Amino acid sequence: MLVHGTLANERLNGDVLSPLLHNNGYCVFTFNYGGPELFVNKGVWSIQGSTDTLRTFVDQVLTATGADQVDLVGHSQGGMVPRYYLKYLSGAAKVHTLVGLGPTNHGGTVSGFTPLLDYLHLLGAVSDVDSIVCDACSQQLAGSDFLADLNAGGDTVPGVHYTVIASKYDELASPYTNDFLSGPDVTNITLQDGCAIDLSGHVELVFRPRALTLVLNALDPAHPKPVPCLYVPFTG
């Protein structure tokens, strides 16, 4: 199952990843969450509410396929919604693997922009606007009440395999090390380790060959594929 990110949708995040997974033998399911039906940009409502949508869709997929568990691959907020589901909605029994591409697990500073606003005593005002226009945006800022609650008592839950794929050049989920999780059965991967010429930023993580091959290997570690190293310019 694919879980899109903030201000994205099922098609935008899945255009490359979905056919890749299908061509490698997976049954692929994806859905929209966190936004009005007629809006193109989803993932703006509260993460807690979006988690209810995820829970419903997981149950639908399990019923339709007869499977006992699903694997989840999420980009950005799409790595956070599953974590809330695992921790608070008893989702761990239904999920085998969670792969996050640039997930905002410990919050982002948007390349240092939020500390600057805090220094100028403007962060509160911006967060108030965010809560109206994009509640999920303010919830993913480093230091938010949502993240404090989500990460209290540990980053992971037993029984789930976690992989995080992060880029040093992620301009939104920054610093990129905030993406990483701590706990048992966690694999944290820096995209540039062994490939300094891949300068993929936040959005590119769901489109570039190196990151997507790492997703395939996380889903099937017993049959790893060679991970390509290609030049990717930083587009910001």
BELKA-V350595 format. One record per pair of residues at least 6 apart in sequence whose ideal C-beta (glycine too) atoms are under 7 Angstrom apart, sorted by the first residue. I is the first residue (numbers start at 1). J is the second residue. D is the distance in Angstrom with one decimal. If there is no record, write none. Layout:
i:I j:J d:D
i:I j:J d:D
This chain:
i:1 j:29 d:4.9
i:1 j:30 d:6.7
i:1 j:58 d:6.9
i:1 j:61 d:6.2
i:1 j:70 d:5.1
i:1 j:71 d:7.0
i:1 j:72 d:5.3
i:2 j:10 d:6.9
i:2 j:13 d:6.5
i:2 j:14 d:4.9
i:2 j:17 d:6.3
i:2 j:18 d:6.4
i:2 j:28 d:6.7
i:2 j:30 d:4.0
i:2 j:73 d:5.5
i:3 j:54 d:6.8
i:3 j:72 d:5.9
i:3 j:74 d:3.7
i:3 j:78 d:3.5
i:3 j:81 d:5.8
i:3 j:82 d:6.1
i:4 j:10 d:5.6
i:4 j:12 d:6.7
i:4 j:13 d:3.9
i:4 j:42 d:6.7
i:4 j:43 d:6.2
i:4 j:75 d:6.3
i:4 j:78 d:5.3
i:5 j:13 d:6.1
i:5 j:43 d:6.0
i:5 j:75 d:4.3
i:5 j:76 d:3.2
i:5 j:77 d:5.0
i:5 j:78 d:5.0
i:6 j:43 d:4.3
i:6 j:44 d:6.8
i:6 j:76 d:5.7
i:6 j:77 d:4.4
i:6 j:136 d:5.6
i:6 j:137 d:6.3
i:7 j:41 d:4.4
i:7 j:43 d:6.1
i:7 j:44 d:6.7
i:8 j:42 d:6.6
i:8 j:43 d:6.0
i:9 j:32 d:5.4
i:9 j:40 d:6.2
i:9 j:41 d:7.0
i:9 j:42 d:4.8
i:10 j:30 d:4.2
i:10 j:31 d:5.8
i:10 j:32 d:5.1
i:13 j:75 d:5.2
i:13 j:206 d:5.2
i:14 j:30 d:5.0
i:16 j:206 d:6.7
i:16 j:207 d:5.0
i:16 j:212 d:6.8
i:17 j:73 d:6.9
i:17 j:206 d:5.8
i:17 j:212 d:6.1
i:18 j:28 d:5.0
i:18 j:30 d:6.4
i:20 j:212 d:5.7
i:21 j:28 d:4.9
i:22 j:28 d:5.3
i:24 j:216 d:6.0
i:27 j:65 d:6.5
i:29 j:61 d:5.0
i:31 j:57 d:4.8
i:32 j:42 d:4.9
i:33 j:42 d:6.1
i:33 j:43 d:6.5
i:33 j:50 d:4.4
i:33 j:53 d:4.2
i:33 j:54 d:6.5
i:34 j:42 d:5.2
i:34 j:43 d:4.4
i:34 j:44 d:5.7
i:34 j:45 d:4.2
i:34 j:49 d:7.0
i:34 j:50 d:4.1
i:34 j:136 d:6.2
i:35 j:41 d:6.4
i:35 j:42 d:3.6
i:35 j:43 d:6.4
i:35 j:44 d:5.3
i:35 j:45 d:6.3
i:43 j:50 d:6.9
i:43 j:77 d:5.3
i:43 j:136 d:5.9
i:44 j:134 d:4.3
i:44 j:135 d:6.8
i:44 j:136 d:5.7
i:45 j:135 d:5.8
i:45 j:136 d:6.4
i:46 j:135 d:4.5
i:46 j:136 d:6.4
i:46 j:139 d:6.8
i:47 j:77 d:6.9
i:47 j:80 d:6.0
i:47 j:81 d:5.7
i:47 j:84 d:5.8
i:47 j:136 d:5.4
i:47 j:139 d:5.4
i:47 j:146 d:6.4
i:48 j:84 d:6.6
i:50 j:81 d:5.1
i:51 j:81 d:5.4
i:51 j:84 d:4.6
i:51 j:85 d:4.9
i:51 j:89 d:6.1
i:54 j:81 d:5.4
i:54 j:82 d:6.6
i:54 j:85 d:5.2
i:55 j:85 d:5.8
i:55 j:89 d:5.2
i:55 j:91 d:6.6
i:58 j:70 d:5.8
i:58 j:91 d:6.9
i:58 j:94 d:5.6
i:61 j:70 d:5.8
i:62 j:70 d:6.7
i:62 j:94 d:6.5
i:69 j:94 d:5.7
i:69 j:95 d:6.0
i:69 j:96 d:4.3
i:70 j:94 d:6.5
i:70 j:95 d:6.0
i:71 j:96 d:5.5
i:71 j:97 d:4.4
i:71 j:219 d:5.7
i:72 j:82 d:4.8
i:72 j:95 d:5.9
i:72 j:98 d:4.9
i:73 j:99 d:4.6
i:73 j:215 d:5.9
i:74 j:81 d:6.8
i:74 j:82 d:5.7
i:74 j:100 d:5.6
i:74 j:103 d:6.4
i:75 j:101 d:4.5
i:75 j:102 d:6.3
i:75 j:205 d:6.4
i:75 j:206 d:4.8
i:76 j:102 d:5.4
i:76 j:103 d:6.5
i:76 j:104 d:6.2
i:76 j:173 d:6.7
i:76 j:202 d:6.7
i:77 j:104 d:6.6
i:77 j:136 d:5.7
i:77 j:140 d:6.3
i:79 j:100 d:2.9
i:79 j:101 d:6.9
i:79 j:103 d:2.5
i:79 j:105 d:6.8
i:80 j:103 d:5.9
i:80 j:104 d:5.8
i:80 j:105 d:6.8
i:80 j:140 d:6.8
i:82 j:98 d:5.3
i:83 j:150 d:6.3
i:84 j:150 d:6.1
i:85 j:91 d:3.9
i:86 j:92 d:4.9
i:86 j:95 d:6.2
i:86 j:157 d:5.0
i:86 j:160 d:6.0
i:87 j:150 d:6.8
i:87 j:157 d:5.8
i:92 j:157 d:4.7
i:92 j:158 d:7.0
i:92 j:159 d:5.1
i:92 j:160 d:5.4
i:95 j:160 d:5.4
i:96 j:161 d:6.5
i:97 j:161 d:4.4
i:97 j:218 d:6.7
i:97 j:219 d:6.1
i:98 j:160 d:5.8
i:98 j:162 d:5.4
i:99 j:163 d:4.7
i:99 j:215 d:5.5
i:99 j:218 d:4.7
i:99 j:219 d:6.7
i:100 j:164 d:4.9
i:100 j:165 d:7.0
i:101 j:165 d:5.2
i:101 j:205 d:4.3
i:101 j:206 d:5.8
i:101 j:211 d:6.2
i:102 j:166 d:6.1
i:102 j:167 d:6.6
i:102 j:170 d:5.3
i:102 j:173 d:4.9
i:102 j:179 d:6.1
i:102 j:202 d:5.2
i:102 j:205 d:4.9
i:103 j:164 d:6.2
i:103 j:179 d:5.5
i:104 j:140 d:4.2
i:104 j:173 d:4.8
i:105 j:155 d:6.7
i:105 j:178 d:6.7
i:105 j:179 d:5.6
i:105 j:180 d:7.0
i:105 j:181 d:5.7
i:106 j:142 d:6.7
i:106 j:147 d:6.5
i:106 j:151 d:6.6
i:106 j:178 d:4.0
i:107 j:140 d:6.0
i:107 j:141 d:5.5
i:107 j:142 d:3.3
i:107 j:143 d:6.3
i:107 j:144 d:6.1
i:107 j:147 d:4.9
i:107 j:178 d:5.9
i:108 j:140 d:6.2
i:108 j:141 d:6.7
i:108 j:142 d:6.2
i:108 j:172 d:5.5
i:108 j:173 d:4.3
i:108 j:174 d:5.3
i:108 j:178 d:6.4
i:109 j:115 d:5.8
i:109 j:142 d:5.4
i:109 j:174 d:5.5
i:110 j:172 d:5.8
i:110 j:174 d:6.7
i:111 j:171 d:4.9
i:111 j:174 d:5.1
i:114 j:123 d:6.1
i:114 j:141 d:5.5
i:114 j:142 d:6.8
i:117 j:123 d:4.1
i:117 j:126 d:5.7
i:127 j:138 d:4.6
i:130 j:137 d:4.6
i:130 j:138 d:3.7
i:131 j:138 d:5.3
i:138 j:144 d:6.4
i:139 j:146 d:3.9
i:142 j:178 d:6.5
i:154 j:183 d:5.7
i:155 j:181 d:4.3
i:155 j:182 d:5.2
i:155 j:183 d:5.0
i:156 j:162 d:5.8
i:156 j:181 d:6.1
i:156 j:183 d:3.5
i:156 j:184 d:6.7
i:156 j:186 d:6.2
i:161 j:185 d:5.3
i:162 j:181 d:5.6
i:162 j:185 d:6.2
i:162 j:186 d:4.6
i:162 j:187 d:7.0
i:163 j:187 d:4.7
i:163 j:189 d:6.8
i:163 j:218 d:3.8
i:164 j:179 d:5.4
i:164 j:180 d:5.5
i:164 j:181 d:5.7
i:164 j:188 d:4.9
i:164 j:189 d:6.7
i:165 j:189 d:4.9
i:165 j:191 d:6.2
i:165 j:205 d:6.8
i:165 j:211 d:5.7
i:165 j:214 d:5.2
i:166 j:176 d:4.6
i:166 j:179 d:4.0
i:166 j:180 d:6.5
i:166 j:190 d:6.0
i:166 j:191 d:6.7
i:167 j:176 d:6.1
i:167 j:191 d:4.5
i:167 j:192 d:6.9
i:167 j:200 d:5.1
i:167 j:201 d:6.5
i:167 j:205 d:6.2
i:168 j:176 d:5.4
i:168 j:190 d:6.4
i:168 j:192 d:5.1
i:169 j:199 d:5.2
i:169 j:200 d:6.6
i:169 j:201 d:5.2
i:169 j:234 d:5.3
i:170 j:176 d:4.7
i:170 j:201 d:6.1
i:170 j:202 d:4.7
i:171 j:201 d:5.4
i:171 j:202 d:5.8
i:171 j:236 d:5.9
i:172 j:202 d:4.4
i:173 j:179 d:5.4
i:173 j:202 d:6.1
i:180 j:188 d:4.2
i:181 j:188 d:6.7
i:187 j:218 d:7.0
i:189 j:214 d:5.9
i:191 j:198 d:5.9
i:191 j:200 d:6.1
i:191 j:210 d:6.3
i:191 j:211 d:5.9
i:192 j:198 d:6.1
i:194 j:229 d:6.8
i:195 j:210 d:6.1
i:195 j:229 d:3.7
i:197 j:229 d:6.8
i:197 j:231 d:4.5
i:198 j:208 d:6.8
i:198 j:210 d:5.2
i:198 j:229 d:6.6
i:198 j:230 d:6.6
i:198 j:232 d:4.7
i:199 j:232 d:5.5
i:199 j:233 d:5.9
i:199 j:234 d:3.9
i:200 j:208 d:4.9
i:200 j:211 d:6.4
i:200 j:232 d:4.9
i:201 j:234 d:5.8
i:201 j:235 d:6.2
i:201 j:236 d:6.0
i:204 j:232 d:6.4
i:204 j:235 d:7.0
i:205 j:211 d:4.8
i:208 j:232 d:5.4
i:209 j:228 d:4.9
i:209 j:230 d:6.0
i:210 j:227 d:6.0
i:210 j:228 d:5.6
i:210 j:229 d:6.4
i:210 j:230 d:6.6
i:213 j:225 d:5.6
i:213 j:227 d:4.9
i:213 j:228 d:6.3
i:214 j:227 d:6.2
i:216 j:225 d:5.7
i:217 j:224 d:4.6
i:217 j:225 d:6.1
